[in-house]
Amino acid sequence: MYLGRPIVTWGDPPHYLVMVNSLIEDGDLDLGNNYDQARDGDWDVGTRFRGTDLDRHIEIDRRGRALSFHPPWLPATLAALVYPLRGTEWVESACIWLTLAATLTGLAWCFRLAGFTPGWIAALALATPLWTYARDVGVEPLHAVAWIALLAFPHPVVLAVTSFAAVLLRPTFVIVPVALAAVLWVQGERRRAAALVGATGLALVVAVAGAQYEFRDAEHFDWLHFPGNHHLARSFGFRTHVPGVVGLLLDPQDGLLAFCPFVVLGFTTLRKDARLLIPALAYFGFIASYASWRAGSGMSARYLIPMLPVLVLAVARARPRGPFTWALVGYSAVVATIGGLLPVAVYDKTPVGIVRFLAPRIAALFG
């Protein structure tokens, strides 16, 4: 258990952090020297992994540059904000504080959504896997904030700016503003729909152009160079993937309901609001068709974290009561608290695995 300033955990956060450090220290996205420096004890990939030869999320182009297959827009934004801390161990914590600040802002925006009472906003914050990912460096909690903004702020300019930024962070979010635009168009809100589609299209153009420029010397062609030619390429791509549909909800390690079962209480309410239902179904189907729907190392269904505000809002509007409801919320809160305070206890584990991990350690404290 680590007691101190916030540090990154497993999965993608160390690889976002190394991009931030490369930008503020070297002014480029060639990560070869930064991974080497981290292996030799520098802070480039964070406190947890300094001194280790971390698995590198890169591909090498013809000029010998080591380029990350993760989109550079989040690291670039963070780099601009934490530049005064370059070369220090505090870059890592500052990036996490910025993620936390953005997430808390999104939670505050929830008060603008009809039906979202303070108690259910607290449940979103403290009884879902959002807590685990918001105390790290990653895209998922920021996409959750973007989804809240799309629902809470109807002005076309806000919709356009939010869509543009969210799609740049990771283009897989594109399905949300496009699906929402379709709903708004049918409902007669043409200006808002046009703002969503226009901003989303522009973001895709910028994302593709940026990737093509960054990987202009790559050995192969790829629109966005997410996986590129790295050693995990075979597990990426889209296809009809039935296990993803079931697994995202019910898989004991990578499913949502094993860790956050109370969201089922709002499933019937979703159908009553097309602005919630259609984007949620479209996004879920999109992610379920992703060959890498398990999302690598993490807690629960990492790629469904952006949907959590929608799912919890549906629960809030359903107004469930009784012992069964509070039992589900209580269980979810316990698991989320463990994940928020001690990620090592929940990453890549089932709920039973969490108990098996903690039991001997708790016993040792009293042994």
C-alpha positions in Angstrom: 0.0 0.0 0.0 1.4 3.3 -1.1 0.9 6.3 1.2 1.9 9.6 -0.3 1.3 11.8 -3.3 -0.9 10.3 -6.1 1.0 7.9 -8.5 -0.1 6.1 -11.6 -1.1 2.5 -11.6 -1.2 -0.2 -14.3 -2.6 -0.3 -17.8 -2.2 2.8 -20.0 -1.5 5.6 -17.5 2.3 5.0 -17.4 2.3 5.3 -21.1 0.4 8.5 -21.2 2.7 9.8 -18.5 5.9 9.0 -20.5 4.4 11.0 -23.5 3.8 14.0 -21.2 7.4 13.8 -19.9 8.8 13.5 -23.5 6.9 16.6 -24.6 8.0 18.8 -21.7 11.6 17.5 -21.5 12.5 16.8 -25.1 9.7 18.6 -27.1 8.9 15.5 -29.1 7.0 12.2 -29.1 10.1 10.0 -29.6 9.8 7.9 -26.5 12.8 5.6 -26.8 15.1 7.7 -24.6 12.3 8.3 -22.1 11.6 4.6 -21.5 15.4 4.1 -21.2 15.6 6.8 -18.6 12.7 5.3 -16.7 14.5 2.0 -16.7 17.5 3.6 -15.3 15.6 5.2 -12.4 14.1 8.4 -13.8 10.5 9.5 -13.2 9.3 9.3 -16.9 6.8 6.5 -16.4 6.0 7.2 -12.8 7.0 6.2 -9.3 5.7 2.6 -9.4 7.6 1.6 -12.6 10.9 3.6 -12.3 13.8 1.2 -12.4 11.9 -1.4 -14.5 11.9 -2.2 -18.2 8.3 -1.5 -18.7 6.4 -3.0 -21.7 6.6 -0.3 -24.4 3.4 0.8 -26.2 5.3 1.9 -29.3 6.2 1.2 -32.9 9.5 2.1 -34.5 9.4 4.1 -37.8 12.0 4.2 -40.5 13.9 7.0 -38.8 14.2 4.9 -35.6 11.8 6.9 -33.6 9.8 5.1 -30.9 6.2 6.5 -31.3 3.4 5.6 -29.0 0.2 4.2 -30.6 -1.9 6.1 -28.0 -3.4 9.4 -29.3 -1.1 12.3 -28.3 -3.9 14.9 -27.5 -4.4 14.1 -23.8 -0.6 14.1 -23.1 -0.2 17.3 -25.1 -2.9 19.0 -23.0 -1.4 17.8 -19.7 2.1 18.8 -20.8 1.0 22.4 -21.4 -0.4 22.5 -17.9 2.4 20.8 -16.0 5.4 22.2 -17.9 6.7 24.2 -14.9 7.2 20.9 -13.1 9.3 19.3 -15.9 12.1 17.1 -14.7 10.6 16.5 -11.3 8.6 13.7 -9.7 5.6 16.0 -9.3 4.7 15.8 -13.0 3.0 12.5 -12.2 0.9 13.7 -9.3 0.0 17.0 -11.1 -1.4 15.0 -14.0 -3.5 12.9 -11.6 -4.8 16.0 -9.8 -5.9 17.5 -13.2 -7.8 14.3 -13.9 -9.5 14.4 -10.5 -10.3 18.1 -11.0 -12.0 17.4 -14.3 -13.9 14.5 -12.9 -15.2 16.5 -9.9 -16.2 19.2 -12.3 -18.3 16.7 -14.2 -19.9 15.4 -11.1 -20.9 19.0 -10.2 -22.5 19.3 -13.7 -24.7 16.3 -12.8 -26.8 18.6 -10.7 -28.0 20.2 -14.0 -29.6 16.9 -15.1 -33.2 16.3 -14.1 -33.5 13.4 -11.7 -29.9 13.3 -10.5 -30.2 13.8 -6.8 -27.2 14.4 -4.5 -27.4 10.8 -3.2 -27.1 9.2 -6.6 -24.4 11.6 -7.7 -22.5 10.4 -4.6 -23.2 6.9 -5.7 -21.7 7.7 -9.2 -18.6 9.1 -7.5 -18.0 6.5 -4.8 -19.9 3.3 -5.7 -18.7 2.8 -9.3 -15.3 2.0 -10.9 -15.1 5.7 -11.9 -13.3 6.4 -8.6 -10.5 4.0 -9.5 -9.9 5.5 -13.0 -10.3 9.2 -11.9 -7.4 8.9 -9.5 -5.1 8.1 -12.4 -4.1 9.4 -15.8 -6.4 8.2 -18.5 -9.1 9.1 -21.0 -12.1 7.2 -19.6 -13.0 9.6 -16.7 -12.6 12.5 -19.1 -15.0 10.9 -21.6 -17.4 10.4 -18.7 -17.2 14.1 -18.1 -17.7 14.8 -21.8 -20.9 12.6 -21.9 -22.2 14.6 -18.9 -21.6 17.9 -20.6 -23.4 16.7 -23.8 -26.5 16.0 -21.7 -26.3 18.9 -19.3 -25.4 21.8 -21.7 -27.7 22.0 -24.7 -26.1 25.1 -26.3 -24.8 24.2 -29.8 -21.4 25.8 -29.1 -20.9 23.7 -25.9 -22.0 20.6 -27.8 -19.5 21.3 -30.6 -16.5 22.1 -28.3 -17.2 19.1 -26.1 -17.6 16.7 -29.1 -14.4 18.0 -30.7 -12.3 17.6 -27.6 -13.7 14.2 -26.6 -13.2 12.7 -30.1 -9.6 14.0 -30.2 -8.8 12.4 -26.9 -9.8 9.0 -28.3 -11.7 8.7 -31.6 -13.7 5.7 -30.4 -15.9 8.2 -28.6 -17.2 9.4 -32.0 -20.3 7.1 -31.7 -21.7 9.1 -28.8 -22.1 12.6 -30.4 -23.2 11.0 -33.7 -25.9 8.9 -32.0 -27.0 11.9 -30.0 -27.1 14.0 -33.1 -29.4 11.4 -34.8 -31.8 11.6 -31.8 -31.8 15.4 -31.8 -32.4 15.5 -35.6 -35.4 13.3 -35.2 -36.7 15.4 -32.3 -36.4 18.5 -34.5 -33.4 20.1 -32.9 -31.5 20.5 -36.1 -29.0 23.2 -35.0 -27.7 21.1 -32.1 -27.5 18.0 -34.3 -25.5 19.9 -36.9 -23.2 21.2 -34.3 -22.5 17.7 -33.0 -21.9 16.2 -36.5 -19.8 19.1 -37.7 -17.5 19.2 -34.7 -17.2 15.4 -34.7 -16.3 15.3 -38.3 -13.7 18.1 -37.8 -12.2 16.2 -34.9 -11.8 13.1 -37.0 -10.1 15.0 -39.7 -7.7 16.5 -37.2 -7.1 13.2 -35.5 -6.3 11.4 -38.8 -4.2 14.3 -40.1 -2.2 14.4 -36.8 -1.7 10.6 -36.8 -0.6 10.6 -40.4 1.9 13.4 -39.8 3.3 11.8 -36.6 3.6 8.4 -38.4 4.7 9.8 -41.7 7.8 7.5 -41.7 6.0 4.4 -40.5 6.5 1.2 -42.4 2.8 0.7 -43.0 -0.4 2.6 -43.4 -2.9 2.9 -40.6 -5.6 5.7 -40.3 -5.0 6.4 -36.7 -2.1 4.1 -35.7 -3.8 2.9 -32.6 -2.2 -0.5 -32.5 0.0 -0.2 -35.6 2.5 -3.0 -36.0 3.2 -3.5 -32.3 3.1 -7.0 -30.8 -0.5 -6.8 -29.7 -1.9 -5.9 -33.1 -3.7 -9.1 -33.6 -6.0 -8.4 -30.6 -7.2 -5.1 -32.0 -9.7 -4.3 -34.7 -13.5 -4.6 -35.0 -15.6 -7.7 -35.8 -18.8 -9.4 -34.8 -17.8 -10.3 -31.2 -20.6 -12.0 -29.3 -18.4 -12.6 -26.2 -17.9 -8.8 -25.9 -21.7 -8.2 -25.6 -22.0 -10.6 -22.7 -18.6 -10.1 -21.3 -18.8 -6.3 -20.9 -21.7 -6.9 -18.5 -21.2 -10.3 -16.9 -17.6 -11.3 -17.2 -16.4 -11.9 -13.6 -13.1 -10.0 -14.2 -13.8 -7.6 -17.0 -17.6 -7.1 -16.7 -19.4 -4.1 -15.2 -22.1 -5.9 -13.1 -19.7 -8.0 -11.1 -18.3 -4.8 -9.6 -21.2 -2.3 -9.9 -24.5 -4.3 -9.9 -26.8 -1.5 -8.8 -26.8 0.0 -12.3 -29.2 -2.8 -13.4 -31.9 -1.0 -11.5 -32.0 1.7 -14.2 -32.1 -0.5 -17.3 -35.9 -0.2 -17.7 -35.8 3.6 -17.3 -33.3 4.0 -20.1 -35.9 3.3 -22.8 -37.9 6.3 -21.6 -35.3 8.9 -22.8 -34.0 8.5 -26.3 -31.1 10.9 -25.5 -29.9 8.4 -22.9 -30.8 5.1 -24.6 -29.7 5.5 -28.2 -26.1 6.8 -27.5 -25.7 4.2 -24.8 -26.8 1.3 -27.0 -24.7 2.5 -29.9 -21.6 3.0 -27.7 -22.1 -0.4 -26.0 -22.5 -2.2 -29.3 -19.4 -0.4 -30.7 -17.2 -1.4 -27.7 -18.6 -4.9 -27.6 -17.5 -5.4 -31.3 -14.0 -4.3 -30.4 -11.7 -7.3 -30.4 -9.9 -5.9 -27.3 -13.1 -5.1 -25.4 -11.3 -6.3 -22.2 -9.2 -3.2 -22.4 -6.1 -4.7 -21.0 -5.1 -4.3 -17.3 -7.8 -2.7 -15.2 -10.8 -3.0 -12.9 -14.2 -4.0 -14.3 -15.2 -2.9 -17.8 -12.8 0.0 -18.4 -14.2 1.0 -21.8 -17.7 1.4 -20.2 -16.5 4.0 -17.7 -17.8 6.8 -19.9 -21.3 5.3 -19.8 -21.5 5.3 -16.0 -23.1 8.8 -15.7 -25.9 7.7 -18.0 -26.5 4.4 -16.2 -26.5 6.0 -12.8 -28.8 8.8 -14.0 -31.2 6.1 -15.2 -31.1 4.5 -11.8 -31.8 7.9 -10.2 -34.8 8.5 -12.4 -36.1 5.0 -11.5 -36.1 5.9 -7.8 -35.5 2.4 -6.5 -36.0 1.8 -2.8 -35.8 -1.0 -0.3 -33.2 -3.3 1.3 -32.3 -4.9 -2.0 -31.4 -1.6 -3.6 -29.2 -0.5 -0.7 -27.5 -3.9 -0.5 -26.5 -3.6 -4.2 -25.3 0.0 -3.7 -23.5 -1.0 -0.5 -21.7 -3.8 -2.2 -20.7 -1.6 -5.1 -19.5 1.1 -2.7 -17.3 -1.4 -0.8 -15.7 -2.7 -4.1 -15.2 0.9 -5.4 -13.6 2.0 -2.2 -11.1 -0.8 -2.3 -10.4 0.1 -5.9 -10.0 3.8 -5.2 -7.7 3.3 -2.2 -5.8 0.2 -3.2 -5.9 -0.4 -6.9 -3.5 -3.4 -6.6 -6.3 -5.3 -4.8 -8.7 -5.0 -7.7 -6.8 -4.8 -11.0 -7.1 -7.9 -13.1 -9.1 -9.6 -10.4 -12.6 -10.9 -9.9 -14.6 -10.0 -6.7 -13.6 -13.4 -5.3 -10.0 -12.7 -6.3 -10.2 -9.4 -4.4 -11.2 -11.3 -1.2 -8.4 -13.9 -1.8 -5.9 -11.1 -2.2 -6.9 -9.1 0.9 -7.8 -11.9 3.3 -4.2 -13.1 4.1 -2.9 -9.6 4.3 -5.6 -8.5 6.7 -5.0 -11.6 8.7 -1.3 -10.8 8.8 -2.0 -7.4 10.3 -3.6 -9.1 13.3 -1.4 -12.2 13.3 
